[in-house]
Amino acid sequence: MIPYGHQSMDNDDIQAVMGVLKSDFLTQGSKVDEFEKKLAEYCGSKYAVVVSNGTAALHSAYVAAGLKSGDEFITSSITFPATSNAGLWQGAKPVFVDIDSETGNINVDLIEEKINEKTRAIVPIDYTGRPVDLVKIEQLADKYNLTVIEDACQALGAVYKGKKIGSVSDLTVFSFHPVKTITTGEGGAILTNNEKYYKILKKFITHGITKEDFIYESPGDWYFEMQMLGMNYRLTDLQCALGISQLKKVDNFVDQRRELVSRYNEAFKNLDIIDLPVEDTDEVQSAWHLYVVRLKENLVSHRSSIVRRLRTEGVGAQIHHIPTHLHPYYQQLGYKKGCLPVTENFYERIISLPLYPGLKENQQDFVVKKFIEITKEFI
Ligand SMILES: *Cc1c(COP(=O)(O)O)cnc(C)c1O
């Protein structure tokens, strides 16, 4: 089966990891600092903190933003559940806002009415790698003194108004899972320009321990202090070496994705049973994590059958994402089906088709052929 996403590994990646395996430090060595510096440099941000996965990155960002029990954060529901789960761990409550029916990103015009005295943060998701309208979100955050935590797990390499994603929001979160733009196996990062957030993040991800800025007097150079309750969310040197090597290719990976997207768009341009993904503009350039088509209304009831048929024929179609609020756990928390009509309609229409650097043109042609053949069966 042609999967919907896949990592790209070459010999340089393998050599980079081998180098660490032969060295003295498998974790907590020099590769961590190096990866953080290069990532910050790439994004045009002051600081990067790398962690064990994107979910840990989200959790750490919520901690840095000071979210606690009784607080609320505003987000959307077409995402991986980790976006709001990580806030729930802090005791904060996700307040879901409906999405834009074209992009799948949070509808920025609906945010303000959900802001109240409990709101602490806005957590927009760059769905499929396409940046949200960050200027509007920033304006609201300034007006109501909120922190913006951008879930850019899908958007490393995306550009917003000439700036790389990772340099714009108060805190930006990336994932390095194998299907994402670059991979470290599991892995993630938080980017920020704010030194205060940076210092909290560095402590939180290693048990709340620090070797500087002591509260008590230091009795010797063996000394360290635990100053807050933290986790072990560290990324290993093995993974950071892989990350450094992968990061060299990030723009090339995104270019390959963009190239495949235009081939899909060209192949589907006369297929009037689907809506194609919203295209890039001068201001908004997606990292193209996913290629998501939306079935028109007359095919919606056949969506599951179409996906099943695609998979039997060797096309690893997938659905991104089941809305968070519709999962049993969130239903039990009291979120109601029907409360986000645009999100729920969007969910019923979407299908993700294979997209990753290394997808061969003949494989893509096969996907196109099968998709057209199979959808025709249901018209
Ligand atoms: C992948 C992803 C995550 C989770 O990242 P992990 O590295 O798998 O923990 C969170 N949010 C979004 C939008 C994602 O795509």
PDBQT file of the ligand as one rigid body, heavy atoms in Angstrom, charges set to zero:
ROOT
HETATM    1  C1  LIG A 401       1.622  15.225  14.914  1.00  0.00    +0.000 C 
HETATM    2  C2  LIG A 401       0.803  16.225  15.627  1.00  0.00    +0.000 A 
HETATM    3  C3  LIG A 401       0.829  16.348  17.039  1.00  0.00    +0.000 A 
HETATM    4  C4  LIG A 401       1.546  15.379  17.930  1.00  0.00    +0.000 C 
HETATM    5  O1  LIG A 401       2.898  15.237  17.688  1.00  0.00    +0.000 OA
HETATM    6  P1  LIG A 401       3.658  13.930  18.223  1.00  0.00    +0.000 P 
HETATM    7  O2  LIG A 401       5.083  14.203  17.881  1.00  0.00    +0.000 OA
HETATM    8  O3  LIG A 401       3.080  12.757  17.511  1.00  0.00    +0.000 OA
HETATM    9  O4  LIG A 401       3.440  13.856  19.701  1.00  0.00    +0.000 OA
HETATM   10  C5  LIG A 401       0.106  17.379  17.610  1.00  0.00    +0.000 A 
HETATM   11  N1  LIG A 401      -0.630  18.234  16.875  1.00  0.00    +0.000 NA
HETATM   12  C6  LIG A 401      -0.693  18.130  15.534  1.00  0.00    +0.000 A 
HETATM   13  C7  LIG A 401      -1.501  19.126  14.772  1.00  0.00    +0.000 C 
HETATM   14  C8  LIG A 401       0.006  17.117  14.876  1.00  0.00    +0.000 A 
HETATM   15  O5  LIG A 401      -0.089  17.020  13.537  1.00  0.00    +0.000 OA
ENDROOT
TORSDOF 0
